[in-house]
Amino acid sequence: MSKKLHVGNLPYSVTEASLRELFSPLGEVSSVAVITDRETGRPKGFAFVEMADDAAAKQAISQINGKTFEERVITVAEARPQAPRS
């Protein structure tokens, strides 16, 4: 079963391709979504990466969380379910 990860403190220059490249050595990456500002289209500094299985997700958390990526110390954690919007 796939697991979604929240990746925070990303540089604003991050791309989906660069995140896929960072996570792919640890397992199959199902999807990558860099969250952008609606008005400017610039990345907001966080993204969601979906790993194909739980083992790869746990390995990604343990190996990438707290590491430096493009001169920023990034955070990686299991994503929480999205809260309903009104």
C-alpha positions in Angstrom: 0.0 0.0 0.0 1.3 3.4 -0.9 2.2 6.0 1.8 2.2 9.8 1.4 5.0 11.8 2.9 5.1 15.5 3.7 8.4 17.1 2.8 9.0 20.5 4.3 11.5 23.4 4.4 12.3 23.0 0.7 14.1 25.6 -1.3 11.8 27.6 -3.6 13.8 26.4 -6.6 12.7 22.8 -6.0 11.1 20.8 -8.8 9.1 17.6 -9.0 11.9 16.0 -11.0 14.6 16.9 -8.3 12.4 15.5 -5.5 11.8 12.3 -7.5 15.5 12.0 -8.0 16.1 12.4 -4.3 13.6 9.8 -3.2 13.8 7.2 -6.0 17.0 5.4 -4.7 14.9 4.4 -1.7 12.0 2.8 -3.6 9.4 3.4 -6.2 8.0 6.9 -6.2 4.3 6.9 -7.1 3.8 10.7 -7.3 5.3 14.0 -6.4 3.4 17.2 -5.9 5.2 20.5 -5.2 2.7 22.8 -3.6 2.6 26.3 -5.3 1.0 29.6 -4.5 -2.2 30.1 -6.4 -1.5 33.7 -7.3 2.2 33.7 -8.1 2.7 30.0 -9.1 5.9 29.9 -7.0 6.5 26.9 -4.8 5.5 27.4 -1.1 8.4 25.4 0.3 6.8 22.0 0.9 5.7 19.1 -1.2 4.0 15.6 -1.0 5.8 12.5 -2.1 3.9 9.2 -2.4 6.0 6.1 -2.0 4.8 2.8 -3.5 5.1 0.9 -0.2 5.3 1.4 3.5 8.8 0.0 3.8 10.2 2.5 1.3 8.3 5.4 3.0 9.8 4.5 6.4 13.3 4.2 4.9 12.8 7.6 3.2 11.8 9.2 6.6 14.8 7.7 8.4 17.4 8.5 5.7 16.2 11.9 4.3 14.7 13.7 7.3 17.1 16.2 8.7 19.5 16.0 5.6 20.6 19.0 3.6 19.0 19.3 0.2 20.0 22.3 -2.0 21.5 24.0 1.0 18.4 23.6 3.2 17.8 21.1 6.0 14.6 19.4 5.0 12.0 17.6 7.1 10.2 14.4 6.0 7.3 12.9 7.9 4.2 10.8 7.2 1.5 13.2 5.8 -1.6 13.7 7.9 -5.0 13.4 6.3 -6.3 16.6 4.8 -8.8 18.4 6.9 -12.2 19.1 5.4 -12.6 22.6 4.1 -15.8 24.6 4.5 
